Each structure stands twice: as structure tokens, then as C-alpha cells.
Amino acid sequence: MRRAIRQAERALGETNPNPLVGCVLVRNGVVVGEGFHARAGSPHAEALALEAAGRKARGSTAYVTLEPCAPNARKRTPPCAPRLIAAGVRRVVFGVRDLNPLVQGAGLRLLRSAGVRVVEGPCLPEARRLTQHFNSAMRLRRPFVSLKTGMTLDGRIATVSGDSRWITSKTQRAAARTLRRLFDAIVVGIETAIKDDPGLMPEPRTLRPYTRVVLDSGLRMPVRSRLVRSARRSPLILICVRGPAGRRLDLEAQGVTVIPVRGKQGRVSIPAALRALFARGILSLMVEGGSEVMGSFVRDRLFDEIVIFRAPLILGGRGSRAAVGGDNPVRVNEAVAMTRARREDSATVRYGLKASADLEVEVYERVQSRSARTRQPG
């Protein structure tokens, strides 16, 4: 199973919105075939492993990181469970179930009904990590949301004058750009888009289309911005409440997708934005700011983790900017409960970031109530 996990990791950042999946076929203690899912729409890991094994697949054991899929009218590729059965695989060992309501448990039942022995759960934490974003989206019916911020030791992201270049080190900024590629899309607010004029692309670049999203309530995005000029090469979505009709036509003429949603006090409703993105097949988001956008996700409790790039600086000052904005809480019990990811499941493991002396990264997961685990946005 660990070999199957390593196979899956070869496609880090490229399978989105699909999960990472690897498969290894073993017969009489010898690997006879292996493969990994490379990108959405391409052959599944099991199909590639069976193709590599040929007739040697008969009587083998298939180690797969994710439950093999069953027939489904919405799938773009042939289902894997029937192919494993037809090839004569006698045993299937998989790491974690596929929580897609159209798939969950169907592959397992089909295999067992055909007389194939099925074992579930080896290397569960590692296999779960590969499918974390996908399965979370399937369970909650909204994108997995990761808040990413770089801050000083005292939790500041800028001085009172707004100067923030650079809070984090060159190594940390490079790692943050690498982190982007593991999500379906990146989200910023319009103030960040106007002030910084960013490109918001990952490094290294992905072969798949990489989506940039801007929360732009009043449709103020400059037509000559870097984001708009690159919209035909890499998708750009603007989520707005209202805006000049002429501006919308100009933006759409440049290849920008404009999505109007309902507002909340004049700003984009986060639940409405998540529903709109989920409906378009976006299953994971990394939110980069600014602080008011971060505060909106925190206020609505619509995020799953926060990734902190901690800079060895103390800024101080009453007016310097906090990493998360929004309304001031009145009581301590209004705070959002978080839990630090286990040491062995830190950012260097979870997201493939290479540890170094000047790369301080912390990952905290949000502690969700039982009701929140099944609640849809809004």
C-alpha cells in the first residue's frame, strides 16, 4: 500500500478536482503492474496497472489507495471494479472509501458480490491524506477551504501604513506558491487584487487549468490587471453582488467568468460563493486574503484548516494589521476552536513541502461540531 501511495503522489497537483490514486498489483510476492491517475479524464490507476500486468493480473492482489469505482453514468472513464473482476484479480486491498454519494460503497459491494476478497483500511492516515480535499467536499457538499497566511510572531501581516513586503522569507514565499498547485483554485479579495496586482499562479505551473477567484462585490476589477489579461490562459472567476453592466461585458470579452451571487451587507455572501464554486466542480480552495476575506470565512465557520507561514519577526504597534480581520469578538467563547495537525502529518508531509531552517509552517485543523460536519453552506 505504501508503494501505491508513492505512485499516487507522482501526480501531486495535477489530478484536481479528482483525488490522487495509485494502484499496485502483486502476484506471488512480485509486483506485476502499477499505475497512477495522472489527471481528470485520463485512465484510472487500476486500469493502468491492469494494462501493465496483462495476463499476470489473474490471481493477483490489487493494492489501491481509494475504493475502486463502480458503474456510474456521470463518470468520464470506464469503472474500475468491473475491470478488476474481469481481469481475475482475487483480492483487493484499498486504503479509504470514496465518499462521492454516487460511488460510496458501490465498488466494495460489486467486488464482494463477484467473490473478490476485499480488505479496507491499511495505511489509513496516509491514504486519507491523498483524498482529504475530495472526500471533504463530497461529505460537506462544499469545497474544502484552506486559509493560508504569513504572519509575524505576534500575528501581524502589515504595519499601520500597510507595508507588508516582505513579512515572510523568500523560501516561505516560494513554498506558498508551491502549495497553491495542490488546490483546485485560489481565492483573494478585490482589495488584494487591486493593491498587489498579482498573477496568483502556482510554481511550478500545473499542466491542468488553474483557477483564480476574486471576491469582487461591486465588480471593480481593473480590465488591464494581470489577472484579467491572463484570463484566457488560466481561468479567472469574479464573484460579485452587483456591478456596472458595461464593466461586466468588458471583463467577459477578455475571457473572465462573472458570477453574481446574493450579498450580505453589500459584500459577497461566503456561503453563496461556495455553492457557486462547488456547482462548477471546484472542490478545494486556498484562500490567501486579505484579512477581511479571511475574517469572512472565519466568521461563517466555512473553512477546514489554516496554514501559517510564521516569520521570525515581532512587529508590535496598536494599528498594525492582524492576519484575520472582521468584527471584534466580545467573549472568549466566540473564538474558533482549532487543533494542531499531528507532527507526522505536518505541512512537510501533508503538502509535500521540503523542510528547511527558514521554512516555519504550521497546519491547524478546525474542530467541527457533529452538526457542522454535515451542514451545507448557508
Buried (B, 14 or more C-beta within 10 A) or exposed (E): BBBBBBBBBEBBBBBBBBBBBBBBBBBEEEBBBBBBBBBBEBBBBBBBBBBBBEEBBEEBBBBBBBBBBBEEEEBEBEBBBBBBBEBBBBBBBBBBBBBBEEBBEBBBEBBEEEEBEBEEEBBEEBBBBBBBBBBBBBBBBBBBBBBBBBBBEEBBBBBEEEEBEEBBBEBBBBBBBBBBBBBBBBBBBBBBBBEBEBBBBBBEEBEBEBBBBBBBBBBBBBEEBBBBBBBEEBBBBBBBBEBEEEBBEBBEEBBBBBBBBEBBEEBBBBBBBBBBBBEBEBBBBBBBBBBBBBBBBBBBBBBBBBBBBBBEBEBEEEEBBBBBBBEEEEEEEEEBEEEEBEEEBBBBBBBBBEEEEEBBBEBBBBEBEEEEEEBEBB
